[in-house]
Amino acid sequence: MGDLLINLLASVIAGSAVWLAQFAVRRRRLDRERAFFGLAPGAGALLVASRHFSSPSDDSVHRRDVAALVELATLVRECGARADVVGGAELRQELGRVTEFCVGGPSANPRAAVHLRTALPGVEYRPDEKNIFVIGTTRYANSRDVRYAVLARFRAPTASRPVYFLGGLSSDGNLAAARHLADHHRDLFRQYGADRPFCLVLRIREPEAYGTDFTELAADVSDVAFTPAGNGED
């Protein structure tokens, strides 16, 4: 009987140790996720929606953009925070009060256009030239088989909370950026920490057949995205 009790106690202690270790790992991951996104329990976050480009209604949102907002809202909820969805044309708020996720390019999201002018001057969208953008000396153009999107994080000089910019050249690019952020935020935290700004170009291959499944990193353009393009560069 004594041996049975000792073995039972040892099993309880071992099980408790495993549970505590797993709890510590989950808590550490959650703390890193909150630090990366600038979110705290009970805090608010803004999801800035892009208007459906081909719709006459200012309140219409493309279904892929809705899916992107759901991905982002899930991240916010995992951190114990709450998400509020607003349109890019109706938002009038200073940077840094709450974490902001801005979805869409400047043609359909006025808030995105302001972010590009002020925080990402090295990223130039050219919707009139077959839907391309230029960063440094490289041109990224959508085609039938390939889509591109920009995923960036930055802060205003005196801001305490970050802005995440998810700007595709199409709605499937927006969704790909949201899913990439959801799937790879731990890797991004290891590379950039909680505060360092970054700007990535994502390439989505065969979107007509596979959706966003084949999304890959095309380039890390953090060294040029935050400074104005040089004269004469294209």
Backbone as CSV, one residue per row, in Angstrom:
resi,resn,N_x,N_y,N_z,CA_x,CA_y,CA_z,C_x,C_y,C_z
1,MET,0.826,-1.209,0.000,0.000,0.000,0.000,0.860,1.259,0.000
2,GLY,1.954,1.206,0.790,2.842,2.361,0.849,3.466,2.661,-0.506
3,ASP,3.897,1.593,-1.221,4.485,1.795,-2.545,3.462,2.372,-3.520
4,LEU,2.204,1.916,-3.433,1.160,2.419,-4.304,0.938,3.910,-4.095
5,LEU,0.887,4.326,-2.836,0.696,5.737,-2.533,1.870,6.581,-3.023
6,ILE,3.076,6.042,-2.857,4.259,6.778,-3.313,4.230,6.945,-4.827
7,ASN,3.871,5.852,-5.534,3.802,5.919,-6.996,2.711,6.881,-7.451
8,LEU,1.571,6.847,-6.743,0.482,7.750,-7.078,0.892,9.200,-6.865
9,LEU,1.565,9.462,-5.752,2.025,10.820,-5.467,3.047,11.278,-6.494
10,ALA,3.939,10.360,-6.874,4.936,10.701,-7.885,4.273,11.030,-9.220
11,SER,3.216,10.285,-9.575,2.497,10.544,-10.822,1.818,11.908,-10.785
12,VAL,1.226,12.238,-9.623,0.564,13.535,-9.483,1.578,14.669,-9.613
13,ILE,2.726,14.494,-8.959,3.760,15.527,-9.009,4.275,15.690,-10.442
14,ALA,4.521,14.559,-11.131,5.013,14.623,-12.502,3.992,15.271,-13.430
15,GLY,2.719,14.885,-13.245,1.672,15.472,-14.072,1.537,16.959,-13.838
16,SER,1.643,17.364,-12.572,1.553,18.785,-12.257,2.722,19.560,-12.850
17,ALA,3.906,18.956,-12.804,5.087,19.615,-13.355,4.943,19.808,-14.861
18,VAL,4.422,18.787,-15.549,4.212,18.897,-16.998,3.187,19.990,-17.306
19,TRP,2.082,20.001,-16.539,1.044,21.004,-16.768,1.586,22.404,-16.544
20,LEU,2.360,22.571,-15.469,2.925,23.887,-15.180,3.906,24.317,-16.269
21,ALA,4.701,23.362,-16.767,5.649,23.689,-17.829,4.911,24.100,-19.088
22,GLN,3.853,23.368,-19.448,3.063,23.715,-20.629,2.368,25.063,-20.456
23,PHE,1.874,25.317,-19.244,1.229,26.602,-18.965,2.228,27.747,-19.113
24,ALA,3.457,27.534,-18.621,4.487,28.570,-18.719,4.840,28.859,-20.167
25,VAL,4.895,27.790,-20.995,5.208,27.974,-22.409,4.091,28.750,-23.100
26,ARG,2.827,28.369,-22.811,1.699,29.073,-23.429,1.664,30.526,-22.987
27,ARG,1.949,30.773,-21.717,1.925,32.148,-21.218,3.049,32.975,-21.834
28,ARG,4.218,32.369,-21.997,5.332,33.093,-22.610,5.013,33.431,-24.063
29,ARG,4.404,32.485,-24.774,4.012,32.752,-26.165,2.974,33.864,-26.236
30,LEU,2.013,33.844,-25.317,0.981,34.873,-25.304,1.581,36.243,-24.982
31,ASP,2.510,36.283,-24.029,3.149,37.554,-23.691,3.929,38.115,-24.882
32,ARG,4.600,37.237,-25.631,5.340,37.682,-26.813,4.387,38.173,-27.900
33,GLU,3.267,37.459,-28.066,2.285,37.864,-29.066,1.707,39.232,-28.719
34,ARG,1.384,39.440,-27.443,0.865,40.740,-27.023,1.895,41.841,-27.228
35,ALA,3.152,41.545,-26.925,4.207,42.543,-27.110,4.386,42.866,-28.592
36,PHE,4.336,41.850,-29.438,4.537,42.053,-30.872,3.441,42.933,-31.462
37,PHE,2.203,42.703,-31.060,1.082,43.461,-31.607,0.752,44.713,-30.794
38,GLY,1.422,44.923,-29.682,1.133,46.093,-28.872,-0.240,46.029,-28.227
39,LEU,-0.666,44.830,-27.859,-1.996,44.620,-27.298,-1.900,44.180,-25.841
40,ALA,-2.871,44.593,-25.052,-2.966,44.209,-23.650,-4.373,43.699,-23.388
41,PRO,-4.552,42.887,-22.333,-5.897,42.384,-22.024,-6.897,43.526,-21.836
42,GLY,-7.999,43.460,-22.543,-9.025,44.480,-22.434,-8.790,45.711,-23.284
43,ALA,-7.627,45.786,-23.941,-7.323,46.953,-24.771,-8.099,46.885,-26.077
44,GLY,-8.190,48.023,-26.754,-8.857,48.081,-28.038,-7.876,48.061,-29.190
45,ALA,-8.365,47.661,-30.354,-7.580,47.697,-31.583,-8.497,48.114,-32.720
46,LEU,-7.933,48.799,-33.700,-8.698,49.253,-34.856,-8.402,48.383,-36.062
47,LEU,-9.456,47.897,-36.694,-9.341,47.218,-37.975,-9.910,48.165,-39.022
48,VAL,-9.061,48.690,-39.880,-9.472,49.696,-40.856,-9.767,48.994,-42.176
49,ALA,-11.024,48.997,-42.570,-11.470,48.234,-43.731,-11.329,49.029,-45.020
50,SER,-11.037,48.315,-46.076,-10.949,48.896,-47.404,-12.300,48.820,-48.099
51,ARG,-12.655,49.866,-48.815,-13.904,49.859,-49.576,-13.788,48.939,-50.787
52,HIS,-14.890,48.248,-51.119,-14.931,47.413,-52.324,-14.675,48.317,-53.528
53,PHE,-13.596,48.053,-54.250,-13.133,48.982,-55.279,-14.160,49.173,-56.393
54,SER,-14.890,48.109,-56.760,-15.811,48.206,-57.888,-17.253,48.456,-57.475
55,SER,-17.481,48.678,-56.189,-18.844,48.911,-55.716,-19.133,50.401,-55.614
56,PRO,-20.351,50.833,-55.956,-20.694,52.254,-55.812,-20.936,52.668,-54.368
57,SER,-21.089,51.703,-53.480,-21.359,52.007,-52.077,-20.068,52.140,-51.286
58,ASP,-19.974,53.205,-50.504,-18.799,53.410,-49.659,-18.725,52.404,-48.512
59,ASP,-19.840,51.759,-48.200,-19.877,50.823,-47.089,-19.677,49.376,-47.524
60,SER,-19.486,49.142,-48.810,-19.311,47.781,-49.315,-17.866,47.326,-49.125
61,VAL,-17.699,46.086,-48.658,-16.370,45.509,-48.427,-16.283,44.186,-49.179
62,HIS,-15.187,43.979,-49.865,-15.006,42.739,-50.619,-14.966,41.551,-49.668
63,ARG,-15.470,40.413,-50.112,-15.542,39.235,-49.246,-14.154,38.775,-48.797
64,ARG,-13.135,38.947,-49.643,-11.786,38.573,-49.212,-11.262,39.532,-48.152
65,ASP,-11.639,40.799,-48.244,-11.259,41.744,-47.199,-11.976,41.421,-45.895
66,VAL,-13.215,40.960,-45.993,-13.927,40.515,-44.790,-13.176,39.343,-44.158
67,ALA,-12.728,38.402,-44.986,-11.960,37.272,-44.463,-10.656,37.735,-43.814
68,ALA,-10.011,38.739,-44.415,-8.783,39.287,-43.822,-9.070,39.919,-42.462
69,LEU,-10.172,40.653,-42.357,-10.548,41.272,-41.083,-10.848,40.217,-40.026
70,VAL,-11.444,39.100,-40.429,-11.710,38.009,-39.484,-10.397,37.428,-38.966
71,GLU,-9.419,37.238,-39.851,-8.103,36.743,-39.422,-7.489,37.681,-38.382
72,LEU,-7.567,38.968,-38.644,-6.974,39.947,-37.740,-7.745,40.037,-36.429
73,ALA,-9.070,39.977,-36.506,-9.881,40.018,-35.287,-9.583,38.819,-34.403
74,THR,-9.308,37.676,-35.017,-8.957,36.475,-34.240,-7.645,36.681,-33.497
75,LEU,-6.656,37.300,-34.158,-5.391,37.600,-33.486,-5.614,38.524,-32.288
76,VAL,-6.434,39.543,-32.498,-6.709,40.498,-31.425,-7.385,39.794,-30.250
77,ARG,-8.338,38.947,-30.549,-9.064,38.239,-29.484,-8.148,37.281,-28.736
78,GLU,-7.234,36.618,-29.450,-6.288,35.715,-28.786,-5.448,36.456,-27.756
79,CYS,-5.216,37.730,-27.990,-4.433,38.534,-27.049,-5.289,39.094,-25.914
80,GLY,-6.575,38.763,-25.908,-7.459,39.267,-24.858,-7.926,40.680,-25.079
81,ALA,-7.713,41.210,-26.276,-8.135,42.572,-26.605,-9.417,42.524,-27.426
82,ARG,-9.938,43.698,-27.768,-11.174,43.770,-28.545,-10.926,44.589,-29.809
83,ALA,-11.605,44.199,-30.880,-11.393,44.842,-32.170,-12.615,45.634,-32.593
84,ASP,-12.382,46.833,-33.115,-13.430,47.666,-33.686,-13.126,47.879,-35.163
85,VAL,-14.124,47.626,-36.017,-13.957,47.775,-37.454,-14.473,49.139,-37.892
86,VAL,-13.654,49.866,-38.640,-14.046,51.179,-39.160,-13.630,51.262,-40.620
87,GLY,-14.271,52.132,-41.367,-13.892,52.368,-42.749,-12.731,53.324,-42.858
88,GLY,-11.919,53.142,-43.874,-10.750,54.004,-44.041,-11.097,55.454,-44.269
89,ALA,-12.275,55.738,-44.830,-12.661,57.117,-45.100,-13.237,57.816,-43.883
90,GLU,-13.693,57.061,-42.898,-14.362,57.662,-41.756,-13.480,57.792,-40.523
91,LEU,-12.282,57.220,-40.574,-11.428,57.219,-39.395,-10.693,58.541,-39.259
92,ARG,-10.833,59.167,-38.099,-10.104,60.383,-37.758,-9.523,60.177,-36.367
93,GLN,-8.335,59.614,-36.319,-7.736,59.304,-35.021,-6.222,59.352,-35.136
94,GLU,-5.589,59.856,-34.092,-4.138,59.933,-34.082,-3.534,58.534,-34.017
95,LEU,-2.311,58.439,-34.534,-1.594,57.173,-34.477,-1.122,56.902,-33.063
96,GLY,-1.101,55.625,-32.710,-0.462,55.222,-31.474,-1.336,55.118,-30.260
97,ARG,-2.585,55.573,-30.335,-3.469,55.423,-29.174,-3.835,53.969,-28.964
98,VAL,-4.123,53.276,-30.065,-4.396,51.838,-30.025,-3.691,51.214,-31.215
99,THR,-3.500,49.903,-31.163,-2.933,49.183,-32.292,-3.892,49.270,-33.481
100,GLU,-3.331,49.489,-34.657,-4.143,49.644,-35.863,-3.709,48.638,-36.919
101,PHE,-4.681,47.985,-37.540,-4.450,47.112,-38.684,-5.176,47.738,-39.874
102,CYS,-4.430,48.238,-40.830,-5.004,48.943,-41.972,-4.931,48.030,-43.191
103,VAL,-6.096,47.680,-43.740,-6.190,46.688,-44.810,-6.523,47.370,-46.133
104,GLY,-5.726,47.095,-47.163,-6.034,47.591,-48.502,-5.058,48.635,-48.988
105,GLY,-5.035,48.816,-50.302,-4.170,49.805,-50.916,-4.800,51.179,-50.940
106,PRO,-4.067,52.181,-51.411,-4.538,53.568,-51.343,-5.721,53.875,-52.242
107,SER,-5.937,53.091,-53.284,-7.046,53.369,-54.190,-8.399,53.149,-53.532
108,ALA,-8.455,52.201,-52.590,-9.722,51.858,-51.954,-9.762,52.186,-50.467
109,ASN,-8.645,52.638,-49.914,-8.584,52.919,-48.486,-7.839,54.239,-48.263
110,PRO,-8.542,55.340,-48.014,-7.879,56.629,-47.824,-6.888,56.631,-46.662
111,ARG,-7.173,55.871,-45.628,-6.241,55.787,-44.494,-4.910,55.187,-44.952
112,ALA,-4.973,54.178,-45.821,-3.760,53.571,-46.361,-2.959,54.585,-47.169
113,ALA,-3.642,55.433,-47.923,-2.942,56.450,-48.715,-2.153,57.400,-47.817
114,VAL,-2.736,57.768,-46.682,-2.041,58.654,-45.738,-0.828,57.942,-45.139
115,HIS,-0.998,56.677,-44.763,0.130,55.927,-44.204,1.287,55.849,-45.188
116,LEU,0.968,55.636,-46.459,2.026,55.544,-47.457,2.764,56.867,-47.606
117,ARG,2.033,57.973,-47.603,2.679,59.278,-47.749,3.571,59.605,-46.564
118,THR,3.106,59.283,-45.372,3.805,59.742,-44.178,4.814,58.740,-43.631
119,ALA,4.481,57.462,-43.630,5.329,56.463,-42.974,6.086,55.565,-43.944
120,LEU,5.541,55.363,-45.145,6.166,54.460,-46.110,6.405,55.180,-47.446
121,PRO,7.160,56.267,-47.433,7.345,57.044,-48.668,8.141,56.306,-49.736
122,GLY,8.840,55.256,-49.348,9.598,54.484,-50.319,8.770,53.444,-51.050
123,VAL,7.482,53.336,-50.698,6.572,52.397,-51.361,5.609,53.195,-52.224
124,GLU,5.703,53.026,-53.521,4.877,53.795,-54.453,3.908,52.871,-55.186
125,TYR,2.617,53.064,-54.947,1.595,52.317,-55.681,1.265,53.047,-56.974
126,ARG,1.134,52.308,-58.058,0.790,52.886,-59.348,-0.393,52.134,-59.949
127,PRO,-1.585,52.387,-59.473,-2.755,51.639,-59.955,-3.069,51.892,-61.418
128,ASP,-2.636,53.024,-61.975,-2.921,53.334,-63.371,-1.967,52.639,-64.338
129,GLU,-0.903,52.051,-63.814,0.066,51.361,-64.663,-0.067,49.851,-64.474
130,LYS,-1.203,49.315,-64.857,-1.466,47.872,-64.769,-1.301,47.353,-63.342
131,ASN,-1.678,48.171,-62.382,-1.744,47.732,-60.989,-0.388,47.252,-60.478
132,ILE,0.561,48.150,-60.329,1.882,47.799,-59.855,2.256,48.697,-58.682
133,PHE,3.310,48.302,-57.950,3.951,49.241,-57.048,5.457,49.108,-57.188
134,VAL,6.138,50.167,-56.808,7.587,50.270,-56.972,8.215,50.541,-55.617
135,ILE,9.238,49.766,-55.300,9.991,49.972,-54.061,11.464,49.956,-54.427
136,GLY,12.145,51.045,-54.154,13.529,51.157,-54.590,13.576,51.174,-56.109
137,THR,14.301,50.236,-56.689,14.401,50.134,-58.150,13.615,48.947,-58.685
138,THR,12.820,48.310,-57.856,12.106,47.099,-58.264,10.623,47.369,-58.438
139,ARG,10.079,46.876,-59.535,8.656,46.994,-59.825,7.986,45.645,-59.550
140,TYR,6.873,45.706,-58.846,6.092,44.505,-58.558,4.731,44.666,-59.222
141,ALA,4.414,43.778,-60.165,3.185,43.908,-60.939,2.347,42.647,-60.827
142,ASN,1.062,42.825,-60.589,0.147,41.697,-60.596,0.037,41.114,-62.000
143,SER,-0.176,39.818,-62.058,-0.464,39.137,-63.312,-1.508,38.064,-63.036
144,ARG,-1.858,37.317,-64.034,-2.846,36.263,-63.831,-2.340,35.206,-62.852
145,ASP,-1.050,34.932,-62.892,-0.486,33.847,-62.087,0.152,34.303,-60.784
146,VAL,0.354,35.602,-60.624,1.070,36.110,-59.446,0.383,37.364,-58.927
147,ARG,0.262,37.482,-57.622,-0.209,38.692,-56.956,0.869,39.143,-55.964
148,TYR,0.835,40.431,-55.611,1.789,40.966,-54.643,1.050,41.747,-53.551
149,ALA,1.685,41.798,-52.400,1.139,42.562,-51.282,2.291,43.057,-50.411
150,VAL,2.037,44.153,-49.718,2.999,44.702,-48.761,2.477,44.471,-47.349
151,LEU,3.348,43.979,-46.484,3.039,43.817,-45.063,4.078,44.605,-44.280
152,ALA,3.635,45.617,-43.540,4.576,46.496,-42.844,4.092,46.803,-41.434
153,ARG,5.060,47.123,-40.584,4.755,47.616,-39.231,5.582,48.866,-38.989
154,PHE,4.945,49.873,-38.408,5.654,51.101,-38.084,4.944,51.779,-36.923
155,ARG,5.573,52.789,-36.378,5.001,53.605,-35.312,5.245,55.071,-35.623
156,ALA,4.343,55.915,-35.146,4.611,57.349,-35.174,5.722,57.643,-34.161
157,PRO,6.448,58.745,-34.343,7.589,59.020,-33.459,7.254,59.002,-31.972
158,THR,6.076,59.472,-31.602,5.716,59.520,-30.176,4.637,58.511,-29.828
159,ALA,4.384,57.538,-30.711,3.284,56.588,-30.497,3.714,55.441,-29.601
160,SER,2.762,54.933,-28.838,3.023,53.780,-27.989,2.528,52.484,-28.604
161,ARG,1.667,52.573,-29.619,1.101,51.377,-30.253,1.448,51.364,-31.741
162,PRO,1.630,50.181,-32.313,2.053,50.094,-33.715,0.892,50.154,-34.694
163,VAL,1.247,50.406,-35.942,0.327,50.302,-37.069,0.817,49.157,-37.947
164,TYR,-0.102,48.266,-38.315,0.189,47.210,-39.276,-0.511,47.555,-40.585
165,PHE,0.276,47.644,-41.637,-0.257,47.973,-42.955,-0.249,46.713,-43.804
166,LEU,-1.424,46.344,-44.317,-1.569,45.149,-45.142,-2.162,45.584,-46.476
167,GLY,-1.300,45.937,-47.418,-1.744,46.534,-48.665,-1.440,45.663,-49.864
168,GLY,-2.459,44.998,-50.382,-2.287,44.219,-51.593,-2.624,45.036,-52.820
169,LEU,-2.207,44.536,-53.980,-2.616,45.134,-55.234,-3.994,44.635,-55.652
170,SER,-4.562,43.756,-54.830,-5.906,43.224,-55.035,-6.378,42.679,-53.699
171,SER,-7.660,42.297,-53.641,-8.211,41.811,-52.375,-7.582,40.488,-51.944
172,ASP,-7.182,39.637,-52.894,-6.530,38.399,-52.485,-5.145,38.678,-51.903
173,GLY,-4.513,39.766,-52.329,-3.258,40.169,-51.702,-3.464,40.627,-50.268
174,ASN,-4.556,41.349,-50.020,-4.874,41.767,-48.650,-5.066,40.552,-47.744
175,LEU,-5.813,39.568,-48.235,-6.064,38.361,-47.446,-4.781,37.578,-47.218
176,ALA,-3.945,37.493,-48.234,-2.673,36.786,-48.084,-1.804,37.445,-47.018
177,ALA,-1.789,38.778,-46.978,-0.994,39.485,-45.975,-1.517,39.208,-44.574
178,ALA,-2.841,39.186,-44.406,-3.421,38.912,-43.095,-3.093,37.500,-42.640
179,ARG,-3.205,36.537,-43.543,-2.910,35.150,-43.172,-1.419,34.946,-42.915
180,HIS,-0.579,35.636,-43.664,0.861,35.541,-43.420,1.198,36.095,-42.036
181,LEU,0.588,37.193,-41.682,0.821,37.767,-40.361,0.342,36.819,-39.264
182,ALA,-0.819,36.206,-39.464,-1.354,35.277,-38.470,-0.468,34.036,-38.332
183,ASP,0.051,33.548,-39.451,0.830,32.305,-39.431,2.277,32.509,-39.010
184,HIS,2.829,33.708,-39.234,4.274,33.895,-39.060,4.633,34.977,-38.052
185,HIS,3.690,35.402,-37.211,4.020,36.494,-36.293,5.090,36.093,-35.278
186,ARG,5.171,34.802,-34.931,6.238,34.379,-34.014,7.602,34.506,-34.677
187,ASP,7.687,34.128,-35.958,8.950,34.296,-36.687,9.305,35.774,-36.822
188,LEU,8.308,36.594,-37.093,8.555,38.028,-37.220,9.004,38.629,-35.892
189,PHE,8.453,38.134,-34.794,8.876,38.619,-33.477,10.347,38.274,-33.236
190,ARG,10.737,37.050,-33.602,12.130,36.665,-33.406,13.069,37.520,-34.250
191,GLN,12.618,37.934,-35.425,13.483,38.707,-36.308,13.485,40.196,-35.994
192,TYR,12.309,40.736,-35.655,12.186,42.188,-35.504,11.855,42.639,-34.084
193,GLY,11.580,41.697,-33.197,11.243,42.070,-31.836,9.896,42.770,-31.762
194,ALA,9.687,43.501,-30.676,8.399,44.148,-30.447,8.326,45.559,-31.018
195,ASP,9.475,46.153,-31.376,9.472,47.580,-31.725,10.058,47.918,-33.090
196,ARG,10.910,47.078,-33.627,11.608,47.424,-34.862,10.650,47.436,-36.053
197,PRO,10.632,48.503,-36.836,9.751,48.543,-38.021,10.232,47.579,-39.096
198,PHE,9.304,47.114,-39.902,9.672,46.255,-41.024,8.689,46.466,-42.166
199,CYS,9.133,46.093,-43.367,8.288,46.153,-44.556,8.669,44.989,-45.460
200,LEU,7.706,44.139,-45.745,7.925,42.935,-46.528,7.053,42.956,-47.776
201,VAL,7.569,42.413,-48.859,6.774,42.187,-50.064,6.458,40.705,-50.140
202,LEU,5.182,40.388,-50.241,4.733,39.000,-50.339,4.309,38.699,-51.770
203,ARG,4.628,37.487,-52.208,4.231,37.021,-53.536,3.239,35.866,-53.371
204,ILE,2.105,35.973,-54.055,1.079,34.928,-54.017,1.048,34.252,-55.378
205,ARG,1.411,32.978,-55.427,1.485,32.251,-56.685,0.174,31.518,-56.973
206,GLU,-0.226,31.516,-58.225,-1.413,30.813,-58.714,-2.652,31.080,-57.849
207,PRO,-2.994,32.330,-57.636,-4.129,32.625,-56.753,-5.468,32.159,-57.321
208,GLU,-5.581,32.088,-58.627,-6.838,31.656,-59.215,-7.126,30.194,-58.894
209,ALA,-6.086,29.394,-58.746,-6.253,27.963,-58.462,-6.154,27.644,-56.981
210,TYR,-5.242,28.325,-56.260,-4.934,27.937,-54.888,-5.252,29.009,-53.853
211,GLY,-5.849,30.112,-54.250,-6.122,31.157,-53.281,-4.831,31.727,-52.721
212,THR,-4.725,31.760,-51.398,-3.531,32.313,-50.747,-2.591,31.233,-50.222
213,ASP,-2.815,29.968,-50.633,-2.032,28.866,-50.066,-0.548,28.971,-50.390
214,PHE,-0.211,29.500,-51.582,1.183,29.583,-51.986,1.667,31.030,-51.875
215,THR,1.698,31.521,-50.644,2.218,32.864,-50.356,3.639,32.737,-49.835
216,GLU,4.542,33.537,-50.383,5.949,33.465,-49.989,6.518,34.874,-49.860
217,LEU,7.633,34.961,-49.162,8.328,36.239,-49.021,9.093,36.531,-50.299
218,ALA,8.743,37.626,-50.962,9.452,38.027,-52.182,10.665,38.885,-51.858
219,ALA,10.538,39.775,-50.858,11.651,40.663,-50.518,11.400,41.322,-49.171
220,ASP,12.468,41.543,-48.429,12.443,42.384,-47.230,12.970,43.749,-47.659
221,VAL,12.083,44.725,-47.698,12.444,46.056,-48.204,12.465,47.086,-47.074
222,SER,12.713,46.618,-45.866,12.706,47.508,-44.708,13.757,48.604,-44.819
223,ASP,14.824,48.358,-45.580,15.900,49.340,-45.679,15.551,50.506,-46.586
224,VAL,14.539,50.362,-47.454,14.210,51.448,-48.386,12.778,51.946,-48.246
225,ALA,11.912,51.184,-47.617,10.486,51.533,-47.584,10.189,52.770,-46.751
226,PHE,11.020,53.049,-45.750,10.712,54.126,-44.812,11.407,55.437,-45.151
227,THR,12.101,55.478,-46.299,12.734,56.707,-46.737,12.251,57.020,-48.152
228,PRO,12.132,58.295,-48.515,11.667,58.651,-49.854,12.563,58.078,-50.936
229,ALA,11.949,57.688,-52.049,12.725,57.159,-53.172,13.648,58.222,-53.717
230,GLY,14.820,57.819,-54.149,15.799,58.759,-54.694,15.370,59.296,-56.045
231,ASN,15.817,60.472,-56.361,15.473,61.086,-57.652,16.026,60.236,-58.798
232,GLY,15.149,60.016,-59.761,15.597,59.290,-60.939,15.459,57.802,-60.817
233,GLU,15.114,57.261,-59.648,14.951,55.836,-59.501,13.557,55.440,-59.924
234,ASP,13.430,54.242,-60.477,12.132,53.747,-60.956,12.057,52.245,-60.746
